[in-house]
Amino acid sequence: MHATQPKAVVLLSGGLDSATVLAIAREQGYACYALSFDYGQRHRCELAAAERIAETLGAIDHRTIRLDLRAIGGSALTDDAIEVPSAPSEGIPVTYVPARNTVFLSLALGWAEVLGAGHIFIGVNAVDYSGYPDCRPEFIRAYEAMANLATKAAVEGHPMRLHTPLIDLSKAEIILAGHRLGVDYGLTLSCYNPDLLGNACGVCDSCRLRSAGFAAAGVVDPTPYQVRTQGSHTLKQP
Ligand code: ZN
């Protein structure tokens, strides 16, 4: 790390989008501090993916904060009583985790203040997204304004900037950007409902968006999918 490199906290879930964001932040010259959350998510093996990605993409440090959102539940990702849907639904899907990005950004803001970092990167996307309200540009703008009222650093003249490099990109454009930067998407996990080995289900919202993105980008999809048996045929999903 150069002493002159600006520091950034990068939210890293272990999925395709946040891995791309880390690669972009690094290319833009930031010294990257990756932050993941073990929040009781159904797809916990994304944390092992986050670890590999942080290392491969040169994060200076990678922390995982434990924060059990199962204590409040309310999402298919944090409540076993709510199933992950295998078909698209109307409105905001049940995979929405109540206030998740608000909570995650707040902890990123705290760590950034400790590090003396003036930048936070988050992989939200307003194009191919699932209708999550905390992925919209107006949420990000409002959060940034709030952050600059919230910290000692900001009051003392060191404002915080939120970066959302993927916000206007399609899934295919995100994949092409990461591909160009050498992101190994085989290390990433996007599935909401993977098996214990980390193989993707191929049918959840996240799997469908991801797989369509690779097809539209013309990039080979390196995702390991669960092999499902149906009658006498063995189908590889999707
Ligand atoms: Zn899936």
Residues whose N, C-alpha, C, O or C-beta is under 5 A from the ligand:
A	BS01	ZN	C191 Y192 N193 A200 C201 G202 V203 C204 C207
